[in-house]
């Protein structure tokens, strides 16, 4: 599912980028050129992401007993760094280019329709990828969905620049150049955001409270579990590892307590299939001890 969603994104992005570059080359538009470059960076990112998803799906082995899930946030980190560096470089390129523009260059008044079409394509694709990412708990695919939504924003910037230029044709080239500068700035911010999100995953940041609630409710559904204590969750890309303390009747035999722990493990993995392993600690339950 993750691979299919990523491939869908690549195909759509290829089509939209081809259209944008055609408009950029035919009409010599700086904002369309930057919009296309932004898309190319994301296209490269999609390839890196696809490799990351493929690598993360490998099962645990002797050298990697916890699996290969960290390949995903590692791929996302590389994507963020690429976008940050590209954004900084293109910003200075376009900013200094503003000082060499003339006021004599005009373009088609309908050129803004090209980025408008890309806005719709990118945004709808981003929503689809975000839905899949949340379902599969994939940080890297969520980053890819964010890229598409930001692609929609950069195309919206290009639309605004070209539409304004159509309204003020004598200033078309300057307004087009200003739009290109803003697109470069947006690329910098996207790179920073993606880096931050994936570095959190690599550094084992505490996940959202919803995950803890899901684990706790799953464990307490098992007959014989009176309460839960510590819950620790570690995300490794699409995979997760859970460490939980459950409280049971202190008079239970070791065998019965073990059966309960196995049921807790199965219940958690049933509710959250991405959990690769669950470590259950047995604690005695004493009323009024909380």
C-alpha positions, -999 to +999 in steps of 0.1 A: +000+000+000+028+024+009+047+016-023+016+019-044+007+053-029+042+066-035+042+054-071+008+072-077+024+104-063+054+100-086+032+095-117+010+126-109+040+147-101+058+137-134+027+148-154+023+181-136+060+190-136+061+183-174+033+208-179+049+234-156+083+232-174+066+235-208+050+267-196+082+279-181+103+273-212+077+285-237+068+317-218+102+323-200+085+325-166+108+326-135+080+316-111+069+286-132+106+276-135+109+277-097+076+258-093+090+232-116+123+230-098+104+225-065+086+197-081+118+181-094+133+182-059+102+164-047+104+139-075+139+130-064+125+129-028+099+104-039+125+081-053+145+083-021+113+077-001+104+046-023+139+032-015+133+040+022+099+023+023+113-008+005+143-010+029+121-004+060+098-033+050+127-058+055+121-082+084+144-083+114+176-102+110+206-111+132+222-076+128+189-057+131+167-075+157+143-046+159+138-045+121+148-019+095+120+007+102+144+036+107+152+036+070+120+056+065+128+086+088+164+084+075+150+088+040+128+117+052+157+134+068+177+133+035+146+147+017+144+176+042+181+184+039+179+184+001+150+208+001+166+231+026+198+234+005+180+238-027+158+265-012+187+285+001+206+282-033+176+292-055+166+320-031+199+338-037+198+330-074+163+345-079+168+374-055+199+387-073+181+381-106+155+406-096+180+434-101+186+426-138+149+425-148+133+449-172+098+462-175+094+454-211+087+417-210+050+406-211+035+372-212+002+355-219-026+367-196-038+331-193-005+317-181-018+315-145-041+286-155-011+262-156-001+266-119-038+267-110-043+232-124-012+220-105-026+234-073-056+211-075-036+181-086-010+185-059-034+192-031-057+162-038-027+139-041-014+152-008-047+145+009-047+109-005-011+102+007-018+117+041-048+093+046-026+063+037+003+076+059-020+079+089-035+045+083+000+029+080+017+051+106+044+061+081+063+093+090+081+093+057+049+090+036+034+118+058+064+139+049+057+131+012+021+142+016+033+174+032+055+179+001+025+176-022+005+201-001+035+225-002+038+219-039+002+231-041+012+262-021+042+270-043+019+266-074-006+289-057+023+315-053+031+311-090-006+315-098-008+347-077+023+361-093+012+354-129-024+365-123-012+398-108+012+401-138-018+396-161-036+425-144-005+447-145+012+437-178+039+464-176+052+448-144+048+412-155+084+402-154+091+419-120+060+403-104+070+369-119+105+373-104+091+381-070+069+350-071+100+330-078+117+344-047+087+335-025+087+300-039+124+296-029+116+308+006+088+283+009+112+256-001+135+265+028+106+263+052+094+230+039+130+216+042+132+227+079+097+212+087+105+179+071+139+177+088+123+184+122+096+158+118+119+130+108+147+139+133+120+135+160+114+100+148+151+091+146+156+105+182+127+085+196+105+114+205+074+105+226+045+098+201+011+114+202-012+106+232-036+087+210-011+059+207-008+055+244-046+056+248-050+028+221-024+006+238-039+011+273-075+004+261-064-027+242-046-041+273-075-034+297-099-053+274-081-085+283-098-104+312-076-104+343-059-070+336-070-047+364-048-017+355-018-006+335+012+013+347+041+024+326+037+024+288+066+031+265+063+033+228+091+035+203+085+044+167+108+031+140+094+044+107+062+024+100+070+000+129+065+004+166+077-014+197+056-013+229+067-018+265+038-020+290+033-029+327+000-045+335-014-052+370-031-086+377-043-105+407-012-111+429-025-146+437-023-158+401+001-185+392+030-177+369+014-197+341-019-178+342-001-145+344+019-155+314-013-164+294-027-130+302+005-113+290+002-132+257-034-121+253-024-085+259+003-087+233-022-102+207-048-076+216-024-046+211-011-060+178-047-066+166-056-030+172-023-017+159-009-040+133+023-019+129+034-030+163+062-054+157+068-065+193+052-060+227+071-065+260+046-071+288+057-067+325+035-083+351+028-064+383+006-072+413-026-052+417-035-037+450-068-017+454-062+020+463-025+018+452-030+045+425 
